[in-house]
Amino acid sequence: DEDSGAPPIALDFLAPTDDPQSLGRLGTYEVRGVVGRGGTGIVLKAFDASLNRFVAIKVLDPHLAGNGAARKRFAREGRAAAAITQEQIVPIYAVSEHQGLPFIVMQYISGQSLQQ
């Protein structure tokens, strides 16, 4: 759920979908909504039809996708988080890329944001 004080999040990087419940597709995932945004990324709620579950997808902000240093930091974040298996850390399911835009797929946990 987007911050009301932030500018709207452009989702023009999503591929078209035939699913009326989705905003678009990111790779094989049907994007159902925006969870939030941070300094370098956008978090989306998506449906993984192959495993019949919702996931959270953190996408590198498209305006940073051409920045080599930002891409390296993002990839490092994904690898570091995937290497940790603790109850307090959200599990990483995949690190991938869609049309040049890197993203990290992780467990979706419903509820309030950390800010709330």
MMTF fields as JSON, N, C-alpha, C and O atoms, coordinates in Angstrom:
{
  "mmtfVersion": "1.0.0",
  "mmtfProducer": "UNKNOWN",
  "numBonds": 463,
  "numAtoms": 464,
  "numGroups": 116,
  "numChains": 1,
  "numModels": 1,
  "chainsPerModel": [1],
  "groupsPerChain": [116],
  "chainIdList": ["A"],
  "bondAtomList": [4, 2, 8, 6, 12, 10, 16, 14, 20, 18, 24, 22, 28, 26, 32, 30, 36, 34, 40, 38, 44, 42, 48, 46, 52, 50, 56, 54, 60, 58, 64, 62, 68, 66, 72, 70, 76, 74, 80, 78, 84, 82, 88, 86, 92, 90, 96, 94, 100, 98, 104, 102, 108, 106, 112, 110, 116, 114, 120, 118, 124, 122, 128, 126, 132, 130, 136, 134, 140, 138, 144, 142, 148, 146, 152, 150, 156, 154, 160, 158, 164, 162, 168, 166, 172, 170, 176, 174, 180, 178, 184, 182, 188, 186, 192, 190, 196, 194, 200, 198, 204, 202, 208, 206, 212, 210, 216, 214, 220, 218, 224, 222, 228, 226, 232, 230, 236, 234, 240, 238, 244, 242, 248, 246, 252, 250, 256, 254, 260, 258, 264, 262, 268, 266, 272, 270, 276, 274, 280, 278, 284, 282, 288, 286, 292, 290, 296, 294, 300, 298, 304, 302, 308, 306, 312, 310, 316, 314, 320, 318, 324, 322, 328, 326, 332, 330, 336, 334, 340, 338, 344, 342, 348, 346, 352, 350, 356, 354, 360, 358, 364, 362, 368, 366, 372, 370, 376, 374, 380, 378, 384, 382, 388, 386, 392, 390, 396, 394, 400, 398, 404, 402, 408, 406, 412, 410, 416, 414, 420, 418, 424, 422, 428, 426, 432, 430, 436, 434, 440, 438, 444, 442, 448, 446, 452, 450, 456, 454, 460, 458],
  "bondOrderList": [1, 1, 1, 1, 1, 1, 1, 1, 1, 1, 1, 1, 1, 1, 1, 1, 1, 1, 1, 1, 1, 1, 1, 1, 1, 1, 1, 1, 1, 1, 1, 1, 1, 1, 1, 1, 1, 1, 1, 1, 1, 1, 1, 1, 1, 1, 1, 1, 1, 1, 1, 1, 1, 1, 1, 1, 1, 1, 1, 1, 1, 1, 1, 1, 1, 1, 1, 1, 1, 1, 1, 1, 1, 1, 1, 1, 1, 1, 1, 1, 1, 1, 1, 1, 1, 1, 1, 1, 1, 1, 1, 1, 1, 1, 1, 1, 1, 1, 1, 1, 1, 1, 1, 1, 1, 1, 1, 1, 1, 1, 1, 1, 1, 1, 1],
  "groupList": [{"groupName": "ASP", "atomNameList": ["N", "CA", "C", "O"], "elementList": ["N", "C", "C", "O"], "formalChargeList": [0, 0, 0, 0], "bondAtomList": [1, 0, 2, 1, 3, 2], "bondOrderList": [1, 1, 2], "singleLetterCode": "D", "chemCompType": "L-PEPTIDE LINKING"}, {"groupName": "GLU", "atomNameList": ["N", "CA", "C", "O"], "elementList": ["N", "C", "C", "O"], "formalChargeList": [0, 0, 0, 0], "bondAtomList": [1, 0, 2, 1, 3, 2], "bondOrderList": [1, 1, 2], "singleLetterCode": "E", "chemCompType": "L-PEPTIDE LINKING"}, {"groupName": "SER", "atomNameList": ["N", "CA", "C", "O"], "elementList": ["N", "C", "C", "O"], "formalChargeList": [0, 0, 0, 0], "bondAtomList": [1, 0, 2, 1, 3, 2], "bondOrderList": [1, 1, 2], "singleLetterCode": "S", "chemCompType": "L-PEPTIDE LINKING"}, {"groupName": "GLY", "atomNameList": ["N", "CA", "C", "O"], "elementList": ["N", "C", "C", "O"], "formalChargeList": [0, 0, 0, 0], "bondAtomList": [1, 0, 2, 1, 3, 2], "bondOrderList": [1, 1, 2], "singleLetterCode": "G", "chemCompType": "PEPTIDE LINKING"}, {"groupName": "ALA", "atomNameList": ["N", "CA", "C", "O"], "elementList": ["N", "C", "C", "O"], "formalChargeList": [0, 0, 0, 0], "bondAtomList": [1, 0, 2, 1, 3, 2], "bondOrderList": [1, 1, 2], "singleLetterCode": "A", "chemCompType": "L-PEPTIDE LINKING"}, {"groupName": "PRO", "atomNameList": ["N", "CA", "C", "O"], "elementList": ["N", "C", "C", "O"], "formalChargeList": [0, 0, 0, 0], "bondAtomList": [1, 0, 2, 1, 3, 2], "bondOrderList": [1, 1, 2], "singleLetterCode": "P", "chemCompType": "L-PEPTIDE LINKING"}, {"groupName": "ILE", "atomNameList": ["N", "CA", "C", "O"], "elementList": ["N", "C", "C", "O"], "formalChargeList": [0, 0, 0, 0], "bondAtomList": [1, 0, 2, 1, 3, 2], "bondOrderList": [1, 1, 2], "singleLetterCode": "I", "chemCompType": "L-PEPTIDE LINKING"}, {"groupName": "LEU", "atomNameList": ["N", "CA", "C", "O"], "elementList": ["N", "C", "C", "O"], "formalChargeList": [0, 0, 0, 0], "bondAtomList": [1, 0, 2, 1, 3, 2], "bondOrderList": [1, 1, 2], "singleLetterCode": "L", "chemCompType": "L-PEPTIDE LINKING"}, {"groupName": "PHE", "atomNameList": ["N", "CA", "C", "O"], "elementList": ["N", "C", "C", "O"], "formalChargeList": [0, 0, 0, 0], "bondAtomList": [1, 0, 2, 1, 3, 2], "bondOrderList": [1, 1, 2], "singleLetterCode": "F", "chemCompType": "L-PEPTIDE LINKING"}, {"groupName": "THR", "atomNameList": ["N", "CA", "C", "O"], "elementList": ["N", "C", "C", "O"], "formalChargeList": [0, 0, 0, 0], "bondAtomList": [1, 0, 2, 1, 3, 2], "bondOrderList": [1, 1, 2], "singleLetterCode": "T", "chemCompType": "L-PEPTIDE LINKING"}, {"groupName": "GLN", "atomNameList": ["N", "CA", "C", "O"], "elementList": ["N", "C", "C", "O"], "formalChargeList": [0, 0, 0, 0], "bondAtomList": [1, 0, 2, 1, 3, 2], "bondOrderList": [1, 1, 2], "singleLetterCode": "Q", "chemCompType": "L-PEPTIDE LINKING"}, {"groupName": "ARG", "atomNameList": ["N", "CA", "C", "O"], "elementList": ["N", "C", "C", "O"], "formalChargeList": [0, 0, 0, 0], "bondAtomList": [1, 0, 2, 1, 3, 2], "bondOrderList": [1, 1, 2], "singleLetterCode": "R", "chemCompType": "L-PEPTIDE LINKING"}, {"groupName": "TYR", "atomNameList": ["N", "CA", "C", "O"], "elementList": ["N", "C", "C", "O"], "formalChargeList": [0, 0, 0, 0], "bondAtomList": [1, 0, 2, 1, 3, 2], "bondOrderList": [1, 1, 2], "singleLetterCode": "Y", "chemCompType": "L-PEPTIDE LINKING"}, {"groupName": "VAL", "atomNameList": ["N", "CA", "C", "O"], "elementList": ["N", "C", "C", "O"], "formalChargeList": [0, 0, 0, 0], "bondAtomList": [1, 0, 2, 1, 3, 2], "bondOrderList": [1, 1, 2], "singleLetterCode": "V", "chemCompType": "L-PEPTIDE LINKING"}, {"groupName": "LYS", "atomNameList": ["N", "CA", "C", "O"], "elementList": ["N", "C", "C", "O"], "formalChargeList": [0, 0, 0, 0], "bondAtomList": [1, 0, 2, 1, 3, 2], "bondOrderList": [1, 1, 2], "singleLetterCode": "K", "chemCompType": "L-PEPTIDE LINKING"}, {"groupName": "ASN", "atomNameList": ["N", "CA", "C", "O"], "elementList": ["N", "C", "C", "O"], "formalChargeList": [0, 0, 0, 0], "bondAtomList": [1, 0, 2, 1, 3, 2], "bondOrderList": [1, 1, 2], "singleLetterCode": "N", "chemCompType": "L-PEPTIDE LINKING"}, {"groupName": "HIS", "atomNameList": ["N", "CA", "C", "O"], "elementList": ["N", "C", "C", "O"], "formalChargeList": [0, 0, 0, 0], "bondAtomList": [1, 0, 2, 1, 3, 2], "bondOrderList": [1, 1, 2], "singleLetterCode": "H", "chemCompType": "L-PEPTIDE LINKING"}, {"groupName": "MET", "atomNameList": ["N", "CA", "C", "O"], "elementList": ["N", "C", "C", "O"], "formalChargeList": [0, 0, 0, 0], "bondAtomList": [1, 0, 2, 1, 3, 2], "bondOrderList": [1, 1, 2], "singleLetterCode": "M", "chemCompType": "L-PEPTIDE LINKING"}],
  "groupTypeList": [0, 1, 0, 2, 3, 4, 5, 5, 6, 4, 7, 0, 8, 7, 4, 5, 9, 0, 0, 5, 10, 2, 7, 3, 11, 7, 3, 9, 12, 1, 13, 11, 3, 13, 13, 3, 11, 3, 3, 9, 3, 6, 13, 7, 14, 4, 8, 0, 4, 2, 7, 15, 11, 8, 13, 4, 6, 14, 13, 7, 0, 5, 16, 7, 4, 3, 15, 3, 4, 4, 11, 14, 11, 8, 4, 11, 1, 3, 11, 4, 4, 4, 4, 6, 9, 10, 1, 10, 6, 13, 5, 6, 12, 4, 13, 2, 1, 16, 10, 3, 7, 5, 8, 6, 13, 17, 10, 12, 6, 2, 3, 10, 2, 7, 10, 10],
  "groupIdList": [1, 2, 3, 4, 5, 6, 7, 8, 9, 10, 11, 12, 13, 14, 15, 16, 17, 18, 19, 20, 21, 22, 23, 24, 25, 26, 27, 28, 29, 30, 31, 32, 33, 34, 35, 36, 37, 38, 39, 40, 41, 42, 43, 44, 45, 46, 47, 48, 49, 50, 51, 52, 53, 54, 55, 56, 57, 58, 59, 60, 61, 62, 63, 64, 65, 66, 67, 68, 69, 70, 71, 72, 73, 74, 75, 76, 77, 78, 79, 80, 81, 82, 83, 84, 85, 86, 87, 88, 89, 90, 91, 92, 93, 94, 95, 96, 97, 98, 99, 100, 101, 102, 103, 104, 105, 106, 107, 108, 109, 110, 111, 112, 113, 114, 115, 116],
  "secStructList": [7, 7, 7, 6, 6, 1, 7, 7, 7, 7, 7, 6, 6, 1, 5, 7, 7, 1, 7, 6, 6, 7, 1, 3, 3, 3, 6, 6, 3, 3, 3, 3, 3, 3, 3, 3, 3, 7, 1, 1, 3, 3, 3, 3, 3, 3, 3, 3, 6, 6, 6, 6, 3, 3, 3, 3, 3, 3, 3, 3, 7, 4, 4, 4, 6, 6, 7, 2, 2, 2, 2, 2, 2, 2, 2, 2, 2, 2, 2, 2, 2, 2, 6, 7, 7, 7, 6, 6, 1, 7, 7, 3, 3, 3, 3, 3, 3, 3, 6, 6, 3, 3, 3, 3, 3, 3, 3, 7, 7, 7, 1, 7, 7, 1, 7, 7],
  "xCoordList": [0.838, 0.0, 0.886, 1.726, 0.679, 1.564, 1.43, 0.362, 2.535, 2.552, 1.716, 1.86, 0.857, 0.002, 0.779, 0.34, 1.936, 2.708, 3.693, 4.26, 3.91, 4.885, 4.219, 3.013, 5.008, 4.428, 3.996, 4.534, 3.043, 2.581, 3.728, 4.66, 3.633, 4.657, 4.28, 3.195, 5.179, 4.95, 5.233, 6.3, 4.297, 4.454, 4.55, 4.16, 5.074, 5.147, 6.157, 6.243, 6.923, 7.871, 7.168, 7.762, 5.908, 5.17, 4.686, 4.31, 4.703, 4.187, 2.666, 2.117, 1.987, 0.52, 0.082, 0.836, -1.137, -1.706, -3.145, -3.808, -3.625, -5.032, -5.836, -7.06, -5.152, -5.796, -6.398, -5.657, -7.728, -8.351, -8.002, -8.198, -7.49, -7.111, -5.692, -5.273, -4.957, -3.55, -3.309, -4.043, -2.255, -1.82, -0.941, -0.785, -0.367, 0.536, 1.368, 1.173, 2.315, 3.17, 4.613, 5.07, 5.312, 6.753, 7.329, 7.258, 7.902, 8.337, 7.117, 6.161, 7.147, 6.023, 5.027, 4.082, 5.222, 4.406, 3.326, 3.582, 2.11, 0.996, 1.013, 0.794, 1.269, 1.377, -0.019, -0.793, -0.329, -1.661, -1.712, -2.789, -0.555, -0.59, 0.779, 1.765, 0.831, 2.068, 2.011, 1.053, 3.048, 3.131, 3.782, 3.344, 4.838, 5.525, 6.718, 6.969, 7.445, 8.638, 9.689, 9.383, 10.939, 12.055, 12.966, 12.583, 14.174, 15.115, 15.577, 15.868, 15.648, 16.162, 15.212, 15.524, 14.064, 13.209, 11.741, 11.32, 10.974, 9.526, 9.18, 9.714, 8.296, 7.875, 6.456, 5.552, 6.284, 5.004, 4.462, 5.228, 3.153, 2.516, 2.153, 1.523, 2.553, 2.309, 1.866, 2.05, 1.282, 0.844, 1.739, 1.967, 2.239, 3.071, 2.163, 1.929, 1.653, 0.693, 1.323, 0.645, 2.61, 3.252, 3.29, 3.276, 3.338, 3.36, 2.1, 1.993, 1.138, -0.139, 0.014, -0.578, 0.821, 1.027, 1.351, 1.814, 1.088, 1.468, 2.924, 3.422, 3.592, 4.984, 5.117, 4.271, 6.184, 6.557, 7.727, 8.639, 7.701, 8.787, 9.357, 8.655, 10.648, 11.334, 12.023, 12.867, 11.647, 12.182, 13.106, 12.762, 14.266, 15.147, 14.398, 13.842, 14.381, 13.68, 14.158, 15.361, 13.223, 13.622, 14.609, 15.433, 14.542, 15.484, 16.911, 17.852, 17.089, 18.431, 18.922, 20.062, 18.076, 18.421, 19.662, 20.365, 19.934, 21.116, 22.367, 23.442, 22.236, 23.354, 24.055, 23.495, 25.276, 26.028, 26.225, 26.088, 26.543, 26.764, 25.473, 25.496, 24.351, 23.057, 22.68, 22.162, 22.938, 22.639, 23.488, 22.988, 24.749, 25.634, 25.176, 25.147, 24.815, 24.317, 23.042, 22.873, 22.154, 20.886, 21.131, 20.525, 22.02, 22.358, 23.004, 22.712, 23.88, 24.549, 23.516, 23.606, 22.537, 21.474, 20.711, 20.442, 20.375, 19.642, 20.434, 19.899, 21.706, 22.56, 22.738, 22.672, 22.963, 23.17, 21.918, 22.01, 20.757, 19.509, 19.214, 18.708, 19.525, 19.281, 20.185, 19.83, 21.335, 22.291, 21.906, 22.471, 20.949, 20.559, 19.274, 18.292, 19.286, 18.068, 17.812, 18.311, 17.032, 16.628, 15.155, 14.622, 14.509, 13.079, 12.728, 11.642, 13.626, 13.347, 13.624, 13.314, 14.194, 14.543, 13.58, 13.367, 13.009, 12.089, 12.865, 13.883, 12.396, 13.104, 13.055, 12.039, 14.179, 14.289, 14.021, 14.621, 13.121, 12.789, 13.565, 13.894, 13.858, 14.543, 15.126, 14.625, 16.19, 16.754, 16.768, 17.374, 16.104, 15.961, 15.97, 16.248, 15.659, 15.637, 14.551, 14.34, 13.869, 12.841, 13.112, 13.028, 13.436, 13.725, 14.725, 14.525, 15.807, 16.875, 16.633, 17.473, 15.504, 15.163, 15.299, 14.514, 16.297, 16.489, 15.408, 14.88, 15.091, 14.122, 14.42, 15.059, 13.937, 14.119, 12.727, 11.868, 12.513, 11.234, 11.384, 12.307, 10.455, 10.542, 9.158, 8.141, 9.145, 7.894, 7.063, 7.581, 5.762, 4.846, 4.293, 3.779, 4.401, 3.855, 2.844, 3.2, 1.581, 0.558, 0.594, 1.095, 0.055, 0.009, 0.454, 0.514, 0.763, 1.177, 2.633, 3.425, 2.969, 4.353, 5.165, 4.59, 6.46, 7.307, 7.068, 7.157, 6.763, 6.457, 5.209, 5.153, 4.208, 2.961, 3.181, 2.248],
  "yCoordList": [-1.172, 0.0, 1.239, 1.426, 2.067, 3.208, 4.273, 4.463, 4.966, 6.13, 7.219, 7.475, 7.857, 8.886, 10.156, 10.925, 10.392, 11.591, 11.441, 12.435, 10.238, 9.98, 10.095, 9.883, 10.433, 10.475, 9.07, 8.087, 8.961, 7.645, 6.821, 7.357, 5.535, 4.625, 4.22, 3.687, 4.474, 4.085, 2.599, 2.127, 1.87, 0.432, 0.068, -1.026, 0.999, 0.758, -0.314, -0.684, -0.822, -1.909, -3.267, -4.27, -3.31, -4.567, -4.93, -4.064, -6.217, -6.722, -6.806, -6.913, -6.76, -6.877, -8.242, -9.214, -8.285, -9.526, -9.668, -8.681, -10.911, -11.18, -11.343, -11.461, -11.351, -11.56, -10.238, -9.289, -10.16, -8.905, -8.493, -7.332, -9.411, -9.093, -8.527, -8.055, -8.572, -8.182, -6.822, -6.384, -6.161, -4.891, -5.121, -4.233, -6.32, -6.683, -7.865, -8.424, -8.247, -9.397, -8.952, -8.013, -9.647, -9.472, -10.867, -11.645, -11.186, -12.565, -13.464, -13.241, -14.491, -15.426, -15.048, -15.794, -13.92, -13.518, -12.521, -11.587, -12.73, -11.81, -10.797, -11.159, -9.545, -8.504, -8.028, -7.585, -8.128, -7.785, -6.42, -5.838, -5.895, -4.602, -4.124, -4.854, -2.887, -2.288, -2.329, -1.851, -2.908, -2.978, -1.713, -1.164, -1.254, -0.056, 0.273, -0.36, 1.282, 1.69, 2.108, 2.516, 1.996, 2.418, 3.303, 3.795, 3.508, 4.378, 3.852, 4.634, 2.523, 1.958, 0.971, 0.422, 0.732, -0.291, -0.097, 0.762, -0.943, -0.993, -2.423, -3.372, -2.584, -3.923, -4.158, -3.358, -5.266, -5.621, -6.902, -7.768, -7.015, -8.272, -8.953, -8.349, -10.217, -10.924, -12.351, -12.873, -12.966, -14.356, -15.229, -14.952, -16.29, -17.281, -18.469, -19.312, -18.537, -19.582, -20.974, -21.952, -21.069, -22.39, -23.035, -24.261, -22.234, -22.762, -22.4, -22.702, -21.743, -21.384, -20.631, -21.003, -19.564, -18.77, -17.326, -17.023, -16.448, -15.055, -14.889, -15.588, -13.962, -13.638, -12.121, -11.389, -11.675, -10.262, -10.161, -10.987, -9.164, -8.97, -7.572, -6.568, -7.535, -6.246, -6.013, -6.8, -4.926, -4.571, -3.372, -2.411, -3.428, -2.26, -1.125, -1.318, 0.036, 1.173, 1.346, 1.437, 1.393, 1.461, 2.583, 2.425, 3.716, 4.802, 4.455, 5.147, 3.389, 2.948, 1.729, 1.298, 1.177, -0.06, 0.081, -0.902, 1.273, 1.49, 1.832, 1.994, 1.943, 2.305, 1.024, 0.246, 0.814, -0.402, -0.624, -1.751, 0.424, 0.291, -0.104, -0.939, 0.485, 0.161, -1.286, -1.988, -1.729, -3.114, -4.086, -5.12, -3.768, -4.643, -4.704, -5.781, -3.553, -3.535, -4.361, -5.106, -4.222, -4.948, -6.458, -7.229, -6.869, -8.299, -8.815, -9.924, -8.008, -8.398, -8.56, -9.491, -7.655, -7.747, -9.071, -9.754, -9.413, -10.664, -11.884, -12.787, -11.918, -13.063, -13.15, -14.237, -12.013, -12.0, -12.48, -13.284, -11.989, -12.391, -13.871, -14.557, -14.36, -15.768, -16.702, -17.858, -16.218, -17.044, -17.226, -18.072, -16.434, -16.476, -17.283, -17.039, -18.227, -18.966, -18.845, -19.631, -17.854, -17.62, -17.27, -16.739, -17.567, -17.323, -15.848, -15.537, -14.933, -13.5, -12.905, -11.737, -13.674, -13.195, -13.791, -15.003, -12.942, -13.401, -14.245, -13.793, -15.458, -16.309, -15.747, -15.214, -15.884, -15.478, -16.705, -17.76, -16.566, -17.668, -17.602, -18.636, -16.393, -16.252, -14.857, -13.897, -14.76, -13.481, -13.583, -14.495, -12.652, -12.755, -11.374, -10.369, -11.35, -10.108, -10.205, -11.265, -9.099, -9.035, -7.805, -6.678, -8.018, -6.934, -5.93, -4.718, -6.459, -5.613, -5.063, -4.331, -5.4, -4.893, -6.017, -6.966, -5.916, -6.972, -6.959, -5.908, -8.16, -8.262, -9.459, -10.424, -9.371, -10.415, -10.893, -10.088, -12.206, -12.792, -13.4, -14.171, -13.034, -13.525, -13.879, -13.624, -14.463, -14.812, -13.552, -12.512, -13.659, -12.558, -12.752, -13.82, -11.722, -11.759, -10.631, -9.456, -10.99, -9.954, -9.342, -9.939, -8.157, -7.474, -6.04, -5.501, -5.428, -4.036, -3.901, -4.835, -2.718, -2.438, -2.189, -1.993, -2.193, -1.901, -0.481, -0.225, 0.452, 1.829, 1.885, 2.661, 1.068, 1.06, 0.407, 0.301],
  "zCoordList": [0.0, 0.0, 0.0, 0.88, -0.993, -1.216, -0.145, 0.438, 0.105, 0.989, 0.342, -0.854, 1.095, 0.504, 0.154, -0.701, 0.806, 0.528, -0.609, -1.064, -1.076, -2.137, -3.507, -3.636, -4.527, -5.872, -6.289, -5.78, -7.2, -7.618, -8.21, -8.809, -8.026, -8.535, -9.951, -10.184, -10.894, -12.282, -12.424, -12.03, -12.975, -13.155, -14.63, -15.038, -15.428, -16.868, -17.249, -18.42, -16.289, -16.546, -16.541, -16.936, -16.096, -16.067, -17.465, -18.255, -17.749, -19.023, -18.93, -17.834, -20.065, -20.055, -19.516, -19.55, -19.027, -18.507, -18.962, -19.284, -18.986, -19.279, -17.995, -18.037, -16.857, -15.563, -15.074, -14.817, -14.942, -14.522, -13.089, -12.729, -12.26, -10.882, -10.801, -9.745, -11.905, -11.888, -12.518, -13.404, -12.033, -12.612, -13.832, -14.671, -13.928, -15.012, -14.583, -13.503, -15.453, -15.165, -15.013, -15.665, -14.138, -13.994, -14.094, -13.143, -15.249, -15.489, -15.463, -16.205, -14.602, -14.514, -13.422, -13.167, -12.787, -11.643, -12.047, -12.807, -11.527, -11.733, -10.594, -9.438, -10.907, -9.887, -9.504, -10.352, -8.201, -7.705, -7.037, -6.909, -6.605, -5.949, -5.541, -5.643, -5.075, -4.574, -3.056, -2.449, -2.444, -0.987, -0.443, 0.567, -1.124, -0.671, -1.538, -2.563, -1.094, -1.832, -0.825, 0.296, -1.254, -0.422, -1.236, -2.297, -0.741, -1.416, -2.763, -3.669, -2.906, -4.153, -4.801, -5.858, -4.196, -4.773, -4.5, -3.725, -5.177, -5.068, -4.672, -5.247, -3.701, -3.295, -3.788, -3.545, -4.479, -5.076, -4.451, -4.028, -4.398, -4.038, -5.343, -6.211, -5.484, -6.735, -6.454, -5.354, -7.463, -7.351, -8.214, -9.392, -7.597, -8.292, -8.596, -7.73, -9.821, -10.192, -10.149, -9.832, -10.465, -10.489, -9.11, -9.008, -8.048, -6.686, -5.9, -4.712, -6.578, -5.991, -4.667, -3.654, -4.699, -3.482, -3.849, -4.948, -2.882, -3.041, -2.636, -1.752, -3.291, -2.987, -2.942, -3.456, -2.324, -2.37, -3.337, -3.306, -4.18, -5.144, -4.946, -5.073, -4.63, -4.537, -5.881, -6.31, -6.527, -7.847, -7.677, -6.989, -8.296, -8.303, -8.995, -10.076, -8.391, -8.982, -10.425, -10.67, -11.384, -12.796, -13.123, -14.024, -12.407, -12.717, -12.289, -12.679, -11.489, -11.083, -11.869, -11.693, -12.726, -13.432, -14.319, -14.553, -14.807, -15.641, -14.852, -15.429, -13.532, -12.663, -12.201, -11.429, -12.678, -12.376, -10.887, -10.412, -10.143, -8.698, -7.989, -7.085, -8.387, -7.77, -8.07, -7.201, -9.295, -9.67, -8.853, -8.411, -8.652, -7.861, -6.411, -5.815, -5.835, -4.45, -4.317, -3.352, -5.288, -5.269, -5.341, -4.597, -6.239, -6.37, -5.09, -4.642, -4.505, -3.257, -2.14, -1.34, -2.087, -1.086, -1.229, -0.24, -2.45, -2.699, -2.287, -1.645, -2.65, -2.287, -0.777, -0.204, -0.134, 1.314, 2.049, 2.976, 1.638, 2.289, 2.04, 2.928, 0.851, 0.525, 1.322, 1.555, 1.735, 2.467, 3.937, 4.63, 4.405, 5.813, 5.97, 5.269, 6.876, 7.189, 8.686, 9.492, 9.022, 10.404, 10.417, 9.442, 11.515, 11.632, 11.445, 10.956, 11.824, 11.752, 10.367, 10.134, 9.456, 8.123, 7.1, 7.07, 6.271, 5.23, 4.207, 3.684, 3.921, 2.957, 1.532, 1.087, 0.839, -0.566, -1.433, -1.227, -2.399, -3.301, -4.608, -5.19, -5.071, -6.363, -6.498, -5.911, -7.278, -7.717, -9.234, -9.796, -9.887, -11.336, -11.967, -11.312, -13.255, -14.014, -15.074, -15.664, -15.311, -16.348, -17.196, -16.709, -18.46, -19.405, -18.827, -18.908, -18.24, -17.721, -16.326, -15.802, -15.714, -14.39, -13.36, -13.374, -12.461, -11.467, -10.394, -10.03, -9.894, -8.807, -7.926, -8.345, -6.685, -5.677, -5.266, -4.905, -5.324, -4.948, -3.555, -3.291, -2.673, -1.294, -0.765, -1.41, 0.406, 1.053, 1.265, 1.673, 0.981, 1.245, 2.649, 2.982, 3.46, 4.814, 4.927, 4.832, 5.13, 5.229, 6.634, 7.587, 6.72, 7.999, 7.858, 6.753, 8.976, 8.975, 8.533, 8.658, 8.013, 7.647, 8.916, 9.987, 8.812, 9.954, 10.454, 11.654, 9.538, 9.936, 10.804, 11.758, 10.483, 11.247, 12.583, 13.379]
}
